């Protein structure tokens, strides 16, 4: 099965100190206020890295381990079979006997 992680970067927090000053599109109550961005956003230099770190933590918690030859290939030994997840940025390709356990976490 293949898929795309929707709003992927918003699952991770940024380590950069990023802020902006609200413009008129925020309304008269908020215009001119300073806002701090805590979530990784598309366009920030480190957002992809932060997202992949967060996703890697999740996969490790599920029992997957990265391949020694390709860090974007994750494997899980299910005793009778191996399960695989291939990652390309926020796209996934899974090779599993059943997706039930993966989808329920």
C-alpha positions, 0 to 999 in steps of 0.5 A: 500500500502507498500513501501520503502523510497529510500535513506532515510537517505540522506533526513536528516541532521546530528547533529554530526560533521563528516569529512573525508580526501579524499583518492586517489579515489577522484582524484589528485585534491581532494586527501588529502582535508578534507570534512565535511559530512552534510547529515545523512549517513547509518552507523552513530549512529544518522542517523536513529534518524535524518531521523525519526525526519525529516519524523515525521516533514513531516507527521505533516505538512500533518496533521498526528499525532502519536498514543499515544500507538505506535510512529511508527503508524501515524493517520489522521482524514479525517472526514469520515475515518481515514488514517494510516501510519505504519513506520518501519525504512524506510519502510511504510505501508499505509491504506488510502481510496486514496493515491492521496493526500499522493503521491502528497506532 
